[in-house]
Amino acid sequence: MAAPGSGYDAGADYLIVEYTYNGSIFTKIGQFSGNGGPFQADADMDGTGDGAILTAVLTEYTFPVPKLGTSLQIRVRGYTTAG
């Protein structure tokens, strides 16, 4: 079993932030992914963590959401196979 906070695989483990307005399709605006170690910010959202490493310290991340409608929904999806 992997140590806590390690062993997150690129392309397999992720945390994705998406938005939709007025019930349309969801659009990805942010992603955190594995890269063989802890989760990392995935700046280009290609499934491989390449940015800041997520830790137990609370950190603020912001993602741009354009104003396109009146009813905003935010969805966070996550998946991991790490121990």
C-alpha positions in Angstrom: 0.0 0.0 0.0 1.3 3.5 -0.9 2.1 6.0 1.9 -0.7 8.5 2.5 -0.5 11.3 0.0 1.6 9.4 -2.5 1.2 7.1 -5.5 -1.3 9.1 -7.4 -0.9 8.1 -11.1 -1.0 10.4 -14.1 -4.1 9.9 -16.2 -5.8 7.7 -13.5 -6.2 9.8 -10.4 -7.8 13.2 -10.5 -9.9 16.0 -8.9 -11.7 18.0 -11.6 -13.6 21.3 -11.1 -16.3 22.1 -13.7 -19.1 24.7 -14.1 -22.3 25.0 -16.1 -24.8 27.8 -16.6 -28.5 27.3 -17.1 -28.2 23.5 -17.3 -25.9 23.4 -20.3 -22.9 21.0 -20.6 -20.3 21.2 -17.9 -17.0 22.9 -18.8 -13.7 22.0 -17.0 -12.0 25.0 -15.4 -9.5 23.3 -13.0 -7.8 20.0 -12.4 -5.5 18.3 -9.9 -3.8 15.1 -11.0 -1.3 12.5 -10.0 2.2 12.2 -11.4 3.5 9.2 -9.4 3.5 11.1 -6.1 1.1 13.4 -4.3 -1.7 15.3 -6.2 -0.5 18.3 -8.0 -2.2 21.2 -9.8 -2.6 20.3 -13.4 -2.1 23.7 -15.2 -2.8 22.4 -18.7 -5.5 19.9 -17.6 -3.9 17.1 -19.5 -4.1 14.5 -16.7 -0.5 14.8 -15.4 0.1 16.9 -12.3 2.7 19.6 -13.2 2.2 22.4 -10.6 1.9 23.0 -6.9 1.7 19.9 -4.7 -1.4 19.6 -2.6 -0.7 19.1 1.1 -2.7 19.1 4.3 -2.2 22.8 4.6 -5.4 24.6 3.3 -4.5 26.6 0.1 -6.8 28.8 -1.9 -7.1 28.1 -5.7 -9.2 30.2 -8.0 -10.5 29.3 -11.5 -12.0 31.7 -14.0 -15.7 31.3 -14.6 -17.1 33.6 -17.4 -20.5 35.2 -16.8 -22.7 33.4 -19.3 -26.1 33.0 -17.7 -28.2 33.3 -14.6 -28.0 29.9 -12.9 -24.5 28.7 -12.1 -23.7 25.2 -11.0 -20.2 24.0 -9.9 -19.3 20.3 -9.9 -16.2 18.6 -8.4 -15.4 15.1 -9.5 -12.7 13.0 -8.0 -11.2 9.5 -8.5 -8.2 7.7 -7.1 -6.7 4.2 -7.1 -4.0 5.1 -4.6 -4.0 3.5 -1.2 
